[in-house]
Amino acid sequence: MANIKSSEKDIRRTKRRNAANSQNRNRLRTQAKKILKAIQDGEKEALKSLYKEYASLLDKAAKTNLIHSKNADRKKSRMALRINNQAATA
């Protein structure tokens, strides 16, 4: 346990940040799962809006250093490939 006031404050801030980061990571994973389910079900109309929101969430996560910017770019690219491959085969 921290004995210094600034250390106690750091612990409080870390807990707050950890909760926010966890929530944002879960939001990213959930959105990715929604897109994959829409691909499986063949919902072409829903895919555009879902992907747009997913890309936005990834950009925000990269901007706040939740994930690396190149990681976000890679995830967007791979998801776009999956969507385009599904559209080509359907």
Buried (B, 14 or more C-beta within 10 A) or exposed (E): EEEEEEEEEEEEEEEEEEEEBEEBEEBBEEBBEBBBEBBEEEBEEBBEEBBEBBBEBBBBBBEEEBBEEEEBBEBBEEBEEBBEEBEEEE
